[in-house]
Amino acid sequence: MFLERLQKDTPKFIEAIVRLQQAGKLLPDSYAMDMEQFRANGRAIAAAAREKGIKLYFMLKQIGRNPVLAQELVKLGYDGAVVVDFKEAQVMMRHNIPIGNVGHLVQIPEGMVKEVVAYGPEVITVYTADKVRSISRAASELGKEQKLLIRVFGDGDM
């Protein structure tokens, strides 16, 4: 379904990608983006969010370790990234991309807690009391206050 839509809407883009791949200029396991369309979509979403007074974050998922796309969205007025794992968090931090949320899908590894708290994400999602304590220790050592989202799974969760 997705490929059919892509073929219908962007045949020249697909032709260009095929040519690049056949010429050996696009390696396997590469991503190709139509940046004009990416920006147009990003602008439209940002404008709608501003109109409604919504704070807007992006989640790039499969292409989340691409700082160029993240920087484009920040330029368009997005407030920051929702990062899906610690590797994506590292990329965003290395490229000075604001982080709105980290930890929602994959918890921050213990060895990175202080670094992430120091970077200053808006919120960190936590699953356990141990992770709350770890983040609290890091924030205290850094003289910071860190907002948390507590992920609750069942009736007995605390």
N, C-alpha and C positions, 0 to 999 in steps of 0.2 A: 504494500500500500504506500509506504513512504517513498520507495524508489520510483513507483509509477508517478507520483505527484512531482517528484524531483525531475523526472524525465520530461514531464509535461510543462512545468514552469520554468525550467532552467536548462534547456538543451545545449546552449552554447557553453555553459559552465561545465557540463558533463563532457562535452567534446574537448574542451581545454584540458581537463583533468586526464582524460584518456591519452591525449597527445603527450602531456608531461610524463605520465607513467611509462608510455611506450618508448619515450626518448631517454628513459633512465634518470629523469630529473625529479621524479616523485617516488620515493622509496616505499616499499610495503609498510603497512602499519602507520601511515601518515594521515594527517587530517588536512582537508582542503576546505577553505571557507570563502564564500562570496562575501567579501567585506562590505561592499555597498549595501547588500541586502541585510547583513548582520547589523550594520549601523542604522539602517532605515527601521528595522524591527525594534531595535533598542530605543531609538528616538520616539517611536510611536508609544511604546510601553511606558517610557519615562514621562512623556507628556500626559498620558492618561493618569498616571500615578500622581503627578503634580496637581492636576486638575481636581483630583479627589482628596488631596492632602495626605497621601499615603507615602510612608517612608519605604524606599525601594531597595531591596537587595537582589543580587543575582546569584544563581547557582549554576555553574557551567557543567557540572556532572562529568561526563566522559571526556570533555575537553578542558576540564578545570585546571589542569596544570599548564595552561597556556596564558602567560601573563599579558601578552599582546591583546587578547580578547578582553581580559579583565580591565586593562588600562582604558580600552575603548569605552567600556560601559561606565567606568568612573568619570571619564570625560563627558559622557552624556548625562551625568547627574545622578547616577546610582550611588547609594550611600555606602556600598561595600559588598563583600562576598559572603556567602554562606559556604564554608568549605566542608567537603565531605570526609576528609581524612587528614592525618598529620602531614602527609607529603604535599597535599594541596596547600595546607596552611604554611608550610615552609616556602613554597613558591610565592604565595601572596606576600608574606613577610619580606622575603628577599627583594621583591619588586615594589614595596611600599604601597600595597593595595590594602585599603581598609577592610577589616574583617568584622562582619556583623554578628556571625554566629559560628562557633566551632564546637565540635564534640557531639553533634546531634546524631550522626550516623555511626561514627567511630570515635571512641573516647581518646583524649589526648594521652599519648604515652607518658608515663611518670617522668621520664628523663627530659621531657619538653615542657612540662607544666609551667615552670618559672619563666621560660622564654616566651611562651604564648601569653601568659598573664602580663608580662612586661610589655609585650607588643600592644596590648590594649583592645582586644575584641569587645564589642558591645556586650555580648553575653556568651557564656559557655554552658552547654548542655551537659548535665551530669546524670549518671545512672545510679551511683552508689554514695553512701555516706563517706566511704574512704576517699573518693575523688573530691567530694566537697571539702574534706579536711585538707587534702593535698593542695587544692587551689587556695584555700583560706591561708595556709602556711605561706605559700608563695606570695600571695597578695600582701600579707602582713610584712614579710621580709622586704618587699618592694615599696611599702608605704602606699599601697593602692587599695581601692575598693573594686571588687569584681562582681558584676551581676551574673546570676546563674539562672538557668532554666532547669527545673528538676523533672526528669522524665519518669513518669509513674506508669507502671505496667499492670499492677493488680491491687486488690484490696489490701494486702499486707504490706505494700511498699511504704517506705518512710522517706 
